[in-house]
Amino acid sequence: MAIKEEKVTKKTLEYFNGDELATNVWITKYALKNKFGELLESTPDDMHKRMASEFARIEGKYPNSLSKDEIYDLLKNFKYIVPQGSPMMGIGNNHVNVSLSNCVVVDSPSDNISSIVDTGKDLANLFKRRCGVGVDISDLRPEGSPVNNSAGTTSGAWSFADFYSYVCRMIGQNGRRGALMITMDIRHPDIEKFVVMKHDLTRVTGANVSVKVSDSFMEAVEKNQSFTLQFPVESDSPSHTREINAKDLWNTIIESATKTAEPGLLMWDNITKNLPAESYAEDGFKTLTTNPCGEIPLSAYDSCRLISINLKNFIENRFEDSAYFDFDKFQEIVGKAMRLSDDLVEL
C-alpha cells in the first residue's frame, strides 16, 4: 500500500537523526516503490526486513541456516552487514527489473562495426537494470587504419569511447547516473590520444577511463627507453608498430591525471599475476578489465555483488584509552556475511 512521501520523509529523517542527505539518498535510490513511483516503505528498517526475509528464504535450503530474525539483526540500523546499492534496492523488489549484481564486465568488442554496436547494446541492457559496466577497447584497430566501408579509414579505438559514454548517459537509472569504466592497453597505438581525450570537457562525459599498464612499460620509463606500440596488442606478429619514448608517454599520463583526474592506472601485470581467476584464463576466464570503481578485475560477463561490513561497530570502549577492536565478533560476522554473499548469488 502506497505511503505519502511527506510521511516517509518525516519518519526517515527521524531514523537518520535529522540527516537530510541520508534521508534524500535513501528515499530516492533504495526505498521500495511501485510501478507508479509511489513509496511502499517508511524507513530503512522496512528495507532491512524485506532483505532479511529474502535472504532467509535462500538460507532455508541449507543446513545450519540463519533465521530471518538473525539476518535482520545483522542488517538492522546498518550495524554490521550492509548490502550495497543494487542489493538494497533489488532484493525482494518485484516492482522493477533490476539486477542484484552491482557491476558487470562485458566482453571486449571485436574489430568490426557490428560487434562495436552489439557491445553498446549490452551496455544499454545492463544500465537499464542498474548495473555499472566495464569494457576494454584494446581489440579495436587504431586511428587511420583502413576499413572496408565508405569511410576508408577508421576514426580509431579511442573514438568509440565517446559512443559507449553516450549510451551510459542516455539510459536513465532513476536518481543515479550510470557507471562505466573504459580501458585501453598501454601498448595500443591510440594510447596517446586515449589518455588526453577528456581534456576536451565535452568528450566521454559518461565514463571513467583507465590505462592497463605493463611491467615492461614501467621498466622502459625507469630506464628512459623507447617502447613499442603495436596492433593487435597481444600479437607476436603485429600489423602495426610504432616506437615512442616511454617517459614522454608517462609524463603525459601524469599531467593528464593531475589536470583532469584521469586516466586511472591499472598495473595490469601485477593484477593478473596475483589474481586466482587468471589461472583459468584458458578456460574462458581471461581477465579483461575492472568494474567502474576499479576494485575488482573480471572476465567477460562476470559480475560483482557488493556486501560491506561496518567496521566501526566492532570497536569497543570508543574514544577511551581502553578502546579495542573485537576480532572475535568480527570473525563471526565475516563468516555470516560470506553466507549472505553466497545467498545473494542465488537471489
GINOR-V381007 format. One record per helix or strand. SS is the DSSP state (h for helix, s for strand). FROM is the first residue (numbers start at 0). TO is the last residue. If there is no record, write none. Layout:
((SS:FROM:TO) (SS:FROM:TO))
This chain:
((s:2:2) (h:4:14) (h:19:29) (s:32:32) (s:38:38) (h:43:58) (h:67:77) (s:80:82) (h:85:89) (s:102:104) (h:112:126) (s:131:135) (s:145:145) (s:152:152) (h:156:169) (s:179:184) (h:190:198) (s:207:212) (h:214:221) (s:225:230) (s:239:244) (h:245:259) (s:263:266) (h:267:272) (h:275:282) (s:286:289) (s:296:298) (s:301:303) (s:306:308) (h:310:313) (s:314:315) (s:323:324) (h:326:345))
